Amino acid sequence: MGSKKLEDALTLANYAGLDLVLMSGNNPQAVGKIMDYNKYRYEKQKKQKEALKTQRAGNKEIKEYQFSVKIDIGDFNTRKKNAEEYLIKGHKIKATLRFKGREMTHTDLGRNVLNRLADELSEVAVVEMSPKLEGRTMTMILAPKK
């Protein structure tokens, strides 16, 4: 509509039943817009929520569960159940197994524990990274099935 005086712009906005919104006030000539401000705010909030949702979708968490070579069946089942619930939510699981003392000579037992976890969670998860030994720690990453 071009440049108008403040009084003229307010009159136009009032006549249309809309609001006069200051878009950029730090310029030598202030820029205003005649619009429904509530509708503008609503759409802006909607865009922000959508942006947050897409940001969260790409930013899935990795939950870490620790095991040991001599883990009891009850402890194993509890950790497996918790990991399964987390996988169903769409997050990744990092299973770590720490070798203590002379357990380092039996790394195959630790690999068996992690493979057993992968087998029991095979209906809800796929192995993204197979068990890998790094120092005294063996790690495996499970991702949810699509």
N, CA, C and O atoms as a GROMACS GRO file, in nm:
protein
  584
    1MET      N    1   0.081  -0.119   0.000
    1MET     CA    2   0.000   0.000   0.000
    1MET      C    3   0.086   0.126   0.000
    1MET      O    4   0.035   0.237  -0.008
    2GLY      N    5   0.216   0.106   0.009
    2GLY     CA    6   0.303   0.223   0.008
    2GLY      C    7   0.318   0.281   0.147
    2GLY      O    8   0.270   0.223   0.244
    3SER      N    9   0.385   0.394   0.156
    3SER     CA   10   0.405   0.455   0.288
    3SER      C   11   0.282   0.538   0.325
    3SER      O   12   0.228   0.613   0.244
    4LYS      N   13   0.241   0.521   0.449
    4LYS     CA   14   0.124   0.590   0.503
    4LYS      C   15   0.162   0.650   0.638
    4LYS      O   16   0.261   0.610   0.699
    5LYS      N   17   0.084   0.742   0.681
    5LYS     CA   18   0.100   0.794   0.817
    5LYS      C   19   0.041   0.691   0.913
    5LYS      O   20  -0.043   0.610   0.876
    6LEU      N   21   0.087   0.697   1.037
    6LEU     CA   22   0.042   0.602   1.138
    6LEU      C   23  -0.109   0.609   1.157
    6LEU      O   24  -0.175   0.506   1.167
    7GLU      N   25  -0.164   0.729   1.162
    7GLU     CA   26  -0.308   0.745   1.183
    7GLU      C   27  -0.388   0.683   1.068
    7GLU      O   28  -0.491   0.619   1.089
    8ASP      N   29  -0.339   0.704   0.943
    8ASP     CA   30  -0.408   0.648   0.827
    8ASP      C   31  -0.404   0.494   0.830
    8ASP      O   32  -0.503   0.428   0.799
    9ALA      N   33  -0.287   0.439   0.866
    9ALA     CA   34  -0.272   0.294   0.872
    9ALA      C   35  -0.363   0.235   0.980
    9ALA      O   36  -0.425   0.131   0.959
   10LEU      N   37  -0.370   0.301   1.094
   10LEU     CA   38  -0.459   0.253   1.202
   10LEU      C   39  -0.605   0.258   1.158
   10LEU      O   40  -0.682   0.168   1.190
   11THR      N   41  -0.643   0.363   1.087
   11THR     CA   42  -0.780   0.375   1.038
   11THR      C   43  -0.812   0.264   0.939
   11THR      O   44  -0.919   0.204   0.945
   12LEU      N   45  -0.719   0.238   0.846
   12LEU     CA   46  -0.739   0.130   0.749
   12LEU      C   47  -0.754  -0.006   0.818
   12LEU      O   48  -0.841  -0.085   0.784
   13ALA      N   49  -0.668  -0.031   0.917
   13ALA     CA   50  -0.673  -0.159   0.989
   13ALA      C   51  -0.804  -0.170   1.066
   13ALA      O   52  -0.866  -0.277   1.067
   14ASN      N   53  -0.846  -0.063   1.130
   14ASN     CA   54  -0.970  -0.063   1.207
   14ASN      C   55  -1.091  -0.085   1.115
   14ASN      O   56  -1.185  -0.157   1.150
   15TYR      N   57  -1.088  -0.023   0.998
   15TYR     CA   58  -1.197  -0.035   0.902
   15TYR      C   59  -1.209  -0.180   0.851
   15TYR      O   60  -1.319  -0.230   0.828
   16ALA      N   61  -1.093  -0.246   0.834
   16ALA     CA   62  -1.092  -0.385   0.785
   16ALA      C   63  -1.118  -0.485   0.897
   16ALA      O   64  -1.138  -0.604   0.870
   17GLY      N   65  -1.117  -0.439   1.022
   17GLY     CA   66  -1.137  -0.530   1.135
   17GLY      C   67  -1.014  -0.614   1.165
   17GLY      O   68  -1.025  -0.724   1.220
   18LEU      N   69  -0.898  -0.564   1.129
   18LEU     CA   70  -0.772  -0.636   1.149
   18LEU      C   71  -0.680  -0.554   1.240
   18LEU      O   72  -0.718  -0.448   1.290
   19ASP      N   73  -0.560  -0.606   1.259
   19ASP     CA   74  -0.462  -0.540   1.346
   19ASP      C   75  -0.350  -0.481   1.262
   19ASP      O   76  -0.316  -0.534   1.156
   20LEU      N   77  -0.291  -0.372   1.310
   20LEU     CA   78  -0.173  -0.313   1.248
   20LEU      C   79  -0.053  -0.364   1.328
   20LEU      O   80  -0.036  -0.331   1.446
   21VAL      N   81   0.032  -0.445   1.261
   21VAL     CA   82   0.144  -0.510   1.329
   21VAL      C   83   0.274  -0.448   1.279
   21VAL      O   84   0.296  -0.436   1.158
   22LEU      N   85   0.361  -0.411   1.373
   22LEU     CA   86   0.492  -0.355   1.340
   22LEU      C   87   0.585  -0.472   1.305
   22LEU      O   88   0.617  -0.554   1.392
   23MET      N   89   0.628  -0.478   1.180
   23MET     CA   90   0.713  -0.589   1.136
   23MET      C   91   0.861  -0.556   1.154
   23MET      O   92   0.938  -0.642   1.197
   24SER      N   93   0.901  -0.435   1.123
   24SER     CA   94   1.040  -0.395   1.136
   24SER      C   95   1.043  -0.250   1.181
   24SER      O   96   1.012  -0.159   1.104
   25GLY      N   97   1.080  -0.228   1.306
   25GLY     CA   98   1.078  -0.094   1.361
   25GLY      C   99   1.212  -0.027   1.368
   25GLY      O  100   1.220   0.091   1.400
   26ASN      N  101   1.320  -0.101   1.338
   26ASN     CA  102   1.454  -0.043   1.354
   26ASN      C  103   1.504   0.025   1.226
   26ASN      O  104   1.614   0.080   1.226
   27ASN      N  105   1.426   0.022   1.119
   27ASN     CA  106   1.462   0.095   0.997
   27ASN      C  107   1.426   0.242   1.014
   27ASN      O  108   1.348   0.277   1.103
   28PRO      N  109   1.483   0.331   0.929
   28PRO     CA  110   1.443   0.473   0.937
   28PRO      C  111   1.292   0.490   0.914
   28PRO      O  112   1.228   0.575   0.975
   29GLN      N  113   1.237   0.406   0.823
   29GLN     CA  114   1.093   0.407   0.803
   29GLN      C  115   1.038   0.275   0.854
   29GLN      O  116   1.072   0.170   0.801
   30ALA      N  117   0.955   0.278   0.957
   30ALA     CA  118   0.901   0.156   1.016
   30ALA      C  119   0.812   0.085   0.915
   30ALA      O  120   0.740   0.148   0.838
   31VAL      N  121   0.818  -0.048   0.919
   31VAL     CA  122   0.738  -0.130   0.828
   31VAL      C  123   0.629  -0.197   0.909
   31VAL      O  124   0.656  -0.268   1.006
   32GLY      N  125   0.505  -0.175   0.869
   32GLY     CA  126   0.391  -0.235   0.938
   32GLY      C  127   0.309  -0.317   0.841
   32GLY      O  128   0.319  -0.301   0.719
   33LYS      N  129   0.226  -0.406   0.896
   33LYS     CA  130   0.145  -0.492   0.813
   33LYS      C  131   0.006  -0.502   0.874
   33LYS      O  132  -0.008  -0.514   0.996
   34ILE      N  133  -0.095  -0.496   0.790
   34ILE     CA  134  -0.232  -0.510   0.838
   34ILE      C  135  -0.269  -0.658   0.825
   34ILE      O  136  -0.273  -0.712   0.714
   35MET      N  137  -0.296  -0.722   0.939
   35MET     CA  138  -0.326  -0.866   0.938
   35MET      C  139  -0.402  -0.903   1.064
   35MET      O  140  -0.416  -0.823   1.157
   36ASP      N  141  -0.450  -1.028   1.067
   36ASP     CA  142  -0.513  -1.084   1.187
   36ASP      C  143  -0.399  -1.138   1.273
   36ASP      O  144  -0.341  -1.242   1.241
   37TYR      N  145  -0.367  -1.069   1.380
   37TYR     CA  146  -0.248  -1.103   1.460
   37TYR      C  147  -0.262  -1.239   1.528
   37TYR      O  148  -0.164  -1.313   1.536
   38ASN      N  149  -0.381  -1.273   1.577
   38ASN     CA  150  -0.400  -1.402   1.644
   38ASN      C  151  -0.374  -1.518   1.546
   38ASN      O  152  -0.311  -1.617   1.583
   39LYS      N  153  -0.422  -1.504   1.425
   39LYS     CA  154  -0.400  -1.607   1.323
   39LYS      C  155  -0.252  -1.618   1.291
   39LYS      O  156  -0.200  -1.728   1.274
   40TYR      N  157  -0.183  -1.505   1.283
   40TYR     CA  158  -0.039  -1.502   1.256
   40TYR      C  159   0.038  -1.574   1.366
   40TYR      O  160   0.127  -1.654   1.339
   41ARG      N  161   0.004  -1.543   1.492
   41ARG     CA  162   0.070  -1.608   1.607
   41ARG      C  163   0.046  -1.758   1.606
   41ARG      O  164   0.138  -1.836   1.631
   42TYR      N  165  -0.078  -1.798   1.578
   42TYR     CA  166  -0.114  -1.940   1.575
   42TYR      C  167  -0.032  -2.014   1.470
   42TYR      O  168   0.022  -2.122   1.498
   43GLU      N  169  -0.022  -1.959   1.350
   43GLU     CA  170   0.054  -2.024   1.244
   43GLU      C  171   0.202  -2.029   1.275
   43GLU      O  172   0.270  -2.126   1.241
   44LYS      N  173   0.253  -1.925   1.340
   44LYS     CA  174   0.394  -1.922   1.378
   44LYS      C  175   0.424  -2.031   1.480
   44LYS      O  176   0.526  -2.100   1.470
   45GLN      N  177   0.335  -2.048   1.580
   45GLN     CA  178   0.353  -2.153   1.680
   45GLN      C  179   0.345  -2.291   1.616
   45GLN      O  180   0.420  -2.382   1.653
   46LYS      N  181   0.256  -2.307   1.520
   46LYS     CA  182   0.240  -2.434   1.450
   46LYS      C  183   0.369  -2.470   1.375
   46LYS      O  184   0.411  -2.585   1.376
   47LYS      N  185   0.431  -2.372   1.310
   47LYS     CA  186   0.556  -2.394   1.238
   47LYS      C  187   0.668  -2.433   1.334
   47LYS      O  188   0.750  -2.520   1.304
   48GLN      N  189   0.672  -2.366   1.451
   48GLN     CA  190   0.775  -2.398   1.550
   48GLN      C  191   0.758  -2.540   1.602
   48GLN      O  192   0.857  -2.612   1.617
   49LYS      N  193   0.635  -2.582   1.629
   49LYS     CA  194   0.611  -2.719   1.676
   49LYS      C  195   0.653  -2.820   1.572
   49LYS      O  196   0.714  -2.922   1.605
   50GLU      N  197   0.621  -2.794   1.446
   50GLU     CA  198   0.659  -2.884   1.338
   50GLU      C  199   0.810  -2.893   1.325
   50GLU      O  200   0.864  -3.001   1.304
   51ALA      N  201   0.879  -2.781   1.339
   51ALA     CA  202   1.026  -2.780   1.332
   51ALA      C  203   1.085  -2.860   1.447
   51ALA      O  204   1.182  -2.934   1.428
   52LEU      N  205   1.029  -2.846   1.567
   52LEU     CA  206   1.076  -2.923   1.682
   52LEU      C  207   1.054  -3.072   1.661
   52LEU      O  208   1.139  -3.154   1.696
   53LYS      N  209   0.939  -3.107   1.604
   53LYS     CA  210   0.907  -3.247   1.581
   53LYS      C  211   1.005  -3.311   1.484
   53LYS      O  212   1.052  -3.422   1.508
   54THR      N  213   1.036  -3.241   1.375
   54THR     CA  214   1.132  -3.296   1.279
   54THR      C  215   1.272  -3.300   1.338
   54THR      O  216   1.351  -3.389   1.305
   55GLN      N  217   1.304  -3.205   1.426
   55GLN     CA  218   1.435  -3.205   1.490
   55GLN      C  219   1.447  -3.325   1.584
   55GLN      O  220   1.551  -3.391   1.588
   56ARG      N  221   1.340  -3.354   1.658
   56ARG     CA  222   1.342  -3.467   1.749
   56ARG      C  223   1.347  -3.600   1.674
   56ARG      O  224   1.410  -3.695   1.720
   57ALA      N  225   1.282  -3.606   1.559
   57ALA     CA  226   1.280  -3.730   1.482
   57ALA      C  227   1.420  -3.769   1.437
   57ALA      O  228   1.454  -3.887   1.435
   58GLY      N  229   1.500  -3.672   1.400
   58GLY     CA  230   1.636  -3.700   1.357
   58GLY      C  231   1.732  -3.716   1.473
   58GLY      O  232   1.846  -3.758   1.452
   59ASN      N  233   1.691  -3.684   1.589
   59ASN     CA  234   1.778  -3.682   1.705
   59ASN      C  235   1.736  -3.789   1.805
   59ASN      O  236   1.708  -3.759   1.921
   60LYS      N  237   1.732  -3.913   1.760
   60LYS     CA  238   1.693  -4.023   1.848
   60LYS      C  239   1.806  -4.048   1.949
   60LYS      O  240   1.924  -4.032   1.918
   61GLU      N  241   1.766  -4.088   2.066
   61GLU     CA  242   1.864  -4.111   2.172
   61GLU      C  243   1.923  -4.252   2.163
   61GLU      O  244   1.864  -4.342   2.103
   62ILE      N  245   2.039  -4.267   2.223
   62ILE     CA  246   2.101  -4.399   2.237
   62ILE      C  247   2.106  -4.429   2.386
   62ILE      O  248   2.170  -4.357   2.463
   63LYS      N  249   2.040  -4.535   2.427
   63LYS     CA  250   2.037  -4.577   2.567
   63LYS      C  251   2.140  -4.687   2.585
   63LYS      O  252   2.147  -4.780   2.505
   64GLU      N  253   2.219  -4.676   2.690
   64GLU     CA  254   2.325  -4.775   2.713
   64GLU      C  255   2.286  -4.870   2.825
   64GLU      O  256   2.242  -4.827   2.932
   65TYR      N  257   2.301  -4.999   2.800
   65TYR     CA  258   2.277  -5.103   2.900
   65TYR      C  259   2.406  -5.179   2.920
   65TYR      O  260   2.471  -5.220   2.824
   66GLN      N  261   2.443  -5.199   3.048
   66GLN     CA  262   2.568  -5.265   3.080
   66GLN      C  263   2.543  -5.408   3.125
   66GLN      O  264   2.452  -5.435   3.202
   67PHE      N  265   2.625  -5.497   3.074
   67PHE     CA  266   2.618  -5.639   3.107
   67PHE      C  267   2.753  -5.684   3.157
   67PHE      O  268   2.852  -5.612   3.144
   68SER      N  269   2.757  -5.804   3.215
   68SER     CA  270   2.885  -5.862   3.254
   68SER      C  271   2.886  -6.008   3.207
   68SER      O  272   2.782  -6.063   3.171
   69VAL      N  273   3.003  -6.068   3.209
   69VAL     CA  274   3.016  -6.206   3.163
   69VAL      C  275   2.936  -6.299   3.254
   69VAL      O  276   2.875  -6.394   3.206
   70LYS      N  277   2.937  -6.271   3.385
   70LYS     CA  278   2.870  -6.358   3.482
   70LYS      C  279   2.731  -6.306   3.519
   70LYS      O  280   2.691  -6.318   3.635
   71ILE      N  281   2.657  -6.248   3.423
   71ILE     CA  282   2.525  -6.191   3.453
   71ILE      C  283   2.426  -6.304   3.480
   71ILE      O  284   2.425  -6.407   3.411
   72ASP      N  285   2.342  -6.283   3.580
   72ASP     CA  286   2.241  -6.382   3.617
   72ASP      C  287   2.123  -6.370   3.521
   72ASP      O  288   2.103  -6.266   3.459
   73ILE      N  289   2.045  -6.475   3.510
   73ILE     CA  290   1.933  -6.478   3.415
   73ILE      C  291   1.828  -6.372   3.449
   73ILE      O  292   1.770  -6.313   3.358
   74GLY      N  293   1.803  -6.347   3.576
   74GLY     CA  294   1.703  -6.247   3.616
   74GLY      C  295   1.747  -6.107   3.577
   74GLY      O  296   1.667  -6.029   3.524
   75ASP      N  297   1.874  -6.075   3.603
   75ASP     CA  298   1.927  -5.942   3.564
   75ASP      C  299   1.926  -5.926   3.412
   75ASP      O  300   1.893  -5.820   3.359
   76PHE      N  301   1.962  -6.034   3.343
   76PHE     CA  302   1.964  -6.030   3.197
   76PHE      C  303   1.823  -6.004   3.143
   76PHE      O  304   1.805  -5.920   3.054
   77ASN      N  305   1.725  -6.074   3.196
   77ASN     CA  306   1.586  -6.058   3.149
   77ASN      C  307   1.533  -5.918   3.178
   77ASN      O  308   1.461  -5.861   3.097
   78THR      N  309   1.568  -5.861   3.294
   78THR     CA  310   1.524  -5.726   3.328
   78THR      C  311   1.581  -5.625   3.229
   78THR      O  312   1.508  -5.540   3.177
   79ARG      N  313   1.711  -5.633   3.203
   79ARG     CA  314   1.773  -5.540   3.109
   79ARG      C  315   1.718  -5.561   2.968
   79ARG      O  316   1.700  -5.464   2.894
   80LYS      N  317   1.693  -5.687   2.932
   80LYS     CA  318   1.637  -5.715   2.799
   80LYS      C  319   1.498  -5.656   2.785
   80LYS      O  320   1.465  -5.600   2.680
   81LYS      N  321   1.416  -5.667   2.890
   81LYS     CA  322   1.280  -5.613   2.885
   81LYS      C  323   1.282  -5.460   2.874
   81LYS      O  324   1.207  -5.402   2.795
   82ASN      N  325   1.368  -5.395   2.951
   82ASN     CA  326   1.380  -5.248   2.945
   82ASN      C  327   1.431  -5.204   2.808
   82ASN      O  328   1.383  -5.105   2.753
   83ALA      N  329   1.528  -5.275   2.753
   83ALA     CA  330   1.582  -5.242   2.622
   83ALA      C  331   1.475  -5.258   2.515
   83ALA      O  332   1.467  -5.178   2.422
   84GLU      N  333   1.393  -5.362   2.528
   84GLU     CA  334   1.287  -5.386   2.429
   84GLU      C  335   1.186  -5.272   2.430
   84GLU      O  336   1.142  -5.227   2.324
   85GLU      N  337   1.148  -5.224   2.549
   85GLU     CA  338   1.055  -5.112   2.559
   85GLU      C  339   1.114  -4.987   2.493
   85GLU      O  340   1.044  -4.913   2.425
   86TYR      N  341   1.242  -4.965   2.514
   86TYR     CA  342   1.309  -4.848   2.457
   86TYR      C  343   1.318  -4.858   2.305
   86TYR      O  344   1.302  -4.759   2.234
   87LEU      N  345   1.343  -4.980   2.256
   87LEU     CA  346   1.349  -5.001   2.111
   87LEU      C  347   1.213  -4.979   2.046
   87LEU      O  348   1.205  -4.925   1.936
   88ILE      N  349   1.107  -5.021   2.113
   88ILE     CA  350   0.972  -5.003   2.060
   88ILE      C  351   0.940  -4.854   2.046
   88ILE      O  352   0.867  -4.815   1.955
   89LYS      N  353   0.995  -4.772   2.136
   89LYS     CA  354   0.976  -4.626   2.126
   89LYS      C  355   1.050  -4.566   2.007
   89LYS      O  356   1.024  -4.452   1.969
   90GLY      N  357   1.144  -4.642   1.947
   90GLY     CA  358   1.215  -4.595   1.829
   90GLY      C  359   1.357  -4.550   1.855
   90GLY      O  360   1.419  -4.489   1.767
   91HIS      N  361   1.411  -4.577   1.973
   91HIS     CA  362   1.546  -4.534   2.006
   91HIS      C  363   1.645  -4.649   1.984
   91HIS      O  364   1.605  -4.764   1.970
   92LYS      N  365   1.773  -4.616   1.981
   92LYS     CA  366   1.877  -4.717   1.965
   92LYS      C  367   1.927  -4.762   2.102
   92LYS      O  368   1.912  -4.692   2.202
   93ILE      N  369   1.986  -4.882   2.104
   93ILE     CA  370   2.039  -4.940   2.227
   93ILE      C  371   2.188  -4.968   2.206
   93ILE      O  372   2.230  -5.020   2.103
   94LYS      N  373   2.266  -4.931   2.307
   94LYS     CA  374   2.408  -4.964   2.307
   94LYS      C  375   2.431  -5.060   2.423
   94LYS      O  376   2.418  -5.022   2.539
   95ALA      N  377   2.465  -5.184   2.391
   95ALA     CA  378   2.490  -5.284   2.494
   95ALA      C  379   2.641  -5.292   2.515
   95ALA      O  380   2.716  -5.320   2.422
   96THR      N  381   2.684  -5.269   2.638
   96THR     CA  382   2.827  -5.276   2.668
   96THR      C  383   2.851  -5.387   2.769
   96THR      O  384   2.770  -5.412   2.857
   97LEU      N  385   2.964  -5.451   2.753
   97LEU     CA  386   3.003  -5.559   2.844
   97LEU      C  387   3.146  -5.533   2.884
   97LEU      O  388   3.235  -5.526   2.799
   98ARG      N  389   3.170  -5.517   3.014
   98ARG     CA  390   3.304  -5.483   3.064
   98ARG      C  391   3.368  -5.608   3.125
   98ARG      O  392   3.308  -5.676   3.208
   99PHE      N  393   3.489  -5.636   3.080
   99PHE     CA  394   3.563  -5.751   3.132
   99PHE      C  395   3.648  -5.709   3.249
   99PHE      O  396   3.718  -5.608   3.243
  100LYS      N  397   3.641  -5.786   3.358
  100LYS     CA  398   3.718  -5.755   3.478
  100LYS      C  399   3.821  -5.865   3.503
  100LYS      O  400   3.789  -5.984   3.492
  101GLY      N  401   3.941  -5.826   3.534
  101GLY     CA  402   4.046  -5.922   3.573
  101GLY      C  403   4.072  -6.027   3.467
  101GLY      O  404   4.102  -5.996   3.352
  102ARG      N  405   4.061  -6.155   3.510
  102ARG     CA  406   4.095  -6.266   3.421
  102ARG      C  407   3.985  -6.298   3.320
  102ARG      O  408   4.000  -6.389   3.239
  103GLU      N  409   3.874  -6.225   3.326
  103GLU     CA  410   3.766  -6.246   3.227
  103GLU      C  411   3.814  -6.212   3.086
  103GLU      O  412   3.755  -6.258   2.988
  104MET      N  413   3.920  -6.132   3.076
  104MET     CA  414   3.972  -6.092   2.944
  104MET      C  415   4.013  -6.213   2.861
  104MET      O  416   4.011  -6.207   2.738
  105THR      N  417   4.051  -6.322   2.927
  105THR     CA  418   4.094  -6.441   2.851
  105THR      C  419   3.974  -6.513   2.788
  105THR      O  420   3.992  -6.597   2.700
  106HIS      N  421   3.852  -6.481   2.834
  106HIS     CA  422   3.731  -6.548   2.783
  106HIS      C  423   3.638  -6.447   2.717
  106HIS      O  424   3.522  -6.434   2.756
  107THR      N  425   3.690  -6.377   2.617
  107THR     CA  426   3.606  -6.278   2.549
  107THR      C  427   3.492  -6.343   2.472
  107THR      O  428   3.391  -6.279   2.444
  108ASP      N  429   3.509  -6.472   2.439
  108ASP     CA  430   3.402  -6.543   2.368
  108ASP      C  431   3.277  -6.556   2.454
  108ASP      O  432   3.166  -6.557   2.401
  109LEU      N  433   3.293  -6.565   2.586
  109LEU     CA  434   3.175  -6.572   2.676
  109LEU      C  435   3.098  -6.440   2.673
  109LEU      O  436   2.975  -6.439   2.675
  110GLY      N  437   3.170  -6.329   2.669
  110GLY     CA  438   3.106  -6.199   2.661
  110GLY      C  439   3.034  -6.181   2.528
  110GLY      O  440   2.924  -6.126   2.523
  111ARG      N  441   3.097  -6.227   2.421
  111ARG     CA  442   3.035  -6.220   2.288
  111ARG      C  443   2.906  -6.302   2.286
  111ARG      O  444   2.808  -6.264   2.223
  112ASN      N  445   2.907  -6.416   2.357
  112ASN     CA  446   2.787  -6.500   2.364
  112ASN      C  447   2.673  -6.427   2.435
  112ASN      O  448   2.557  -6.438   2.394
  113VAL      N  449   2.705  -6.353   2.542
  113VAL     CA  450   2.601  -6.278   2.615
  113VAL      C  451   2.538  -6.174   2.524
  113VAL      O  452   2.416  -6.162   2.519
  114LEU      N  453   2.621  -6.099   2.451
  114LEU     CA  454   2.568  -5.996   2.362
  114LEU      C  455   2.491  -6.055   2.244
  114LEU      O  456   2.389  -6.001   2.202
  115ASN      N  457   2.541  -6.168   2.191
  115ASN     CA  458   2.469  -6.233   2.082
  115ASN      C  459   2.334  -6.289   2.130
  115ASN      O  460   2.236  -6.288   2.056
  116ARG      N  461   2.332  -6.337   2.254
  116ARG     CA  462   2.205  -6.387   2.310
  116ARG      C  463   2.105  -6.272   2.323
  116ARG      O  464   1.986  -6.290   2.296
  117LEU      N  465   2.152  -6.155   2.363
  117LEU     CA  466   2.066  -6.037   2.371
  117LEU      C  467   2.012  -6.003   2.232
  117LEU      O  468   1.892  -5.977   2.216
  118ALA      N  469   2.099  -6.003   2.132
  118ALA     CA  470   2.056  -5.972   1.995
  118ALA      C  471   1.954  -6.074   1.945
  118ALA      O  472   1.857  -6.037   1.878
  119ASP      N  473   1.975  -6.202   1.976
  119ASP     CA  474   1.880  -6.306   1.933
  119ASP      C  475   1.744  -6.288   1.999
  119ASP      O  476   1.641  -6.303   1.933
  120GLU      N  477   1.743  -6.257   2.128
  120GLU     CA  478   1.616  -6.244   2.200
  120GLU      C  479   1.541  -6.117   2.162
  120GLU      O  480   1.419  -6.111   2.177
  121LEU      N  481   1.613  -6.015   2.113
  121LEU     CA  482   1.549  -5.891   2.070
  121LEU      C  483   1.534  -5.885   1.918
  121LEU      O  484   1.503  -5.779   1.863
  122SER      N  485   1.554  -5.997   1.849
  122SER     CA  486   1.556  -5.996   1.703
  122SER      C  487   1.422  -5.958   1.641
  122SER      O  488   1.419  -5.912   1.527
  123GLU      N  489   1.311  -5.976   1.712
  123GLU     CA  490   1.181  -5.941   1.652
  123GLU      C  491   1.153  -5.791   1.656
  123GLU      O  492   1.068  -5.743   1.581
  124VAL      N  493   1.224  -5.715   1.742
  124VAL     CA  494   1.203  -5.570   1.748
  124VAL      C  495   1.328  -5.490   1.709
  124VAL      O  496   1.321  -5.368   1.695
  125ALA      N  497   1.442  -5.559   1.692
  125ALA     CA  498   1.566  -5.485   1.666
  125ALA      C  499   1.654  -5.556   1.564
  125ALA      O  500   1.645  -5.677   1.543
  126VAL      N  501   1.738  -5.477   1.501
  126VAL     CA  502   1.841  -5.530   1.411
  126VAL      C  503   1.977  -5.487   1.465
  126VAL      O  504   1.990  -5.380   1.526
  127VAL      N  505   2.078  -5.569   1.442
  127VAL     CA  506   2.212  -5.538   1.490
  127VAL      C  507   2.274  -5.437   1.394
  127VAL      O  508   2.299  -5.467   1.277
  128GLU      N  509   2.299  -5.317   1.445
  128GLU     CA  510   2.359  -5.212   1.364
  128GLU      C  511   2.512  -5.225   1.364
  128GLU      O  512   2.578  -5.203   1.263
  129MET      N  513   2.566  -5.260   1.481
  129MET     CA  514   2.710  -5.282   1.493
  129MET      C  515   2.730  -5.409   1.575
  129MET      O  516   2.690  -5.416   1.691
  130SER      N  517   2.792  -5.509   1.515
  130SER     CA  518   2.811  -5.636   1.584
  130SER      C  519   2.909  -5.618   1.701
  130SER      O  520   2.982  -5.519   1.705
  131PRO      N  521   2.910  -5.713   1.796
  131PRO     CA  522   2.997  -5.699   1.914
  131PRO      C  523   3.144  -5.677   1.874
  131PRO      O  524   3.202  -5.753   1.797
  132LYS      N  525   3.199  -5.570   1.930
  132LYS     CA  526   3.335  -5.530   1.895
  132LYS      C  527   3.412  -5.502   2.024
  132LYS      O  528   3.364  -5.429   2.111
  133LEU      N  529   3.530  -5.559   2.035
  133LEU     CA  530   3.612  -5.543   2.156
  133LEU      C  531   3.701  -5.421   2.143
  133LEU      O  532   3.777  -5.408   2.047
  134GLU      N  533   3.690  -5.331   2.241
  134GLU     CA  534   3.774  -5.212   2.246
  134GLU      C  535   3.835  -5.205   2.386
  134GLU      O  536   3.769  -5.162   2.480
  135GLY      N  537   3.959  -5.247   2.398
  135GLY     CA  538   4.022  -5.252   2.530
  135GLY      C  539   3.959  -5.360   2.614
  135GLY      O  540   3.960  -5.477   2.577
  136ARG      N  541   3.903  -5.320   2.731
  136ARG     CA  542   3.836  -5.416   2.818
  136ARG      C  543   3.685  -5.413   2.801
  136ARG      O  544   3.612  -5.479   2.876
  137THR      N  545   3.636  -5.338   2.703
  137THR     CA  546   3.492  -5.321   2.683
  137THR      C  547   3.450  -5.374   2.547
  137THR      O  548   3.513  -5.347   2.445
  138MET      N  549   3.342  -5.451   2.548
  138MET     CA  550   3.285  -5.500   2.422
  138MET      C  551   3.152  -5.428   2.403
  138MET      O  552   3.069  -5.426   2.494
  139THR      N  553   3.130  -5.369   2.286
  139THR     CA  554   3.007  -5.295   2.262
  139THR      C  555   2.934  -5.348   2.140
  139THR      O  556   2.994  -5.402   2.047
  140MET      N  557   2.802  -5.330   2.142
  140MET     CA  558   2.717  -5.370   2.031
  140MET      C  559   2.603  -5.268   2.026
  140MET      O  560   2.552  -5.227   2.130
  141ILE      N  561   2.562  -5.227   1.906
  141ILE     CA  562   2.454  -5.131   1.892
  141ILE      C  563   2.337  -5.198   1.820
  141ILE      O  564   2.354  -5.261   1.716
  142LEU      N  565   2.218  -5.184   1.880
  142LEU     CA  566   2.095  -5.237   1.823
  142LEU      C  567   2.006  -5.121   1.782
  142LEU      O  568   1.992  -5.024   1.856
  143ALA      N  569   1.947  -5.130   1.664
  143ALA     CA  570   1.855  -5.027   1.616
  143ALA      C  571   1.716  -5.088   1.600
  143ALA      O  572   1.704  -5.208   1.572
  144PRO      N  573   1.611  -5.008   1.617
  144PRO     CA  574   1.476  -5.063   1.603
  144PRO      C  575   1.447  -5.102   1.459
  144PRO      O  576   1.498  -5.041   1.365
  145LYS      N  577   1.366  -5.206   1.442
  145LYS     CA  578   1.324  -5.245   1.307
  145LYS      C  579   1.226  -5.144   1.253
  145LYS      O  580   1.149  -5.084   1.329
  146LYS      N  581   1.228  -5.124   1.123
  146LYS     CA  582   1.136  -5.028   1.060
  146LYS      C  583   0.996  -5.088   1.056
  146LYS      O  584   0.903  -5.024   1.007
   0.00000   0.00000   0.00000
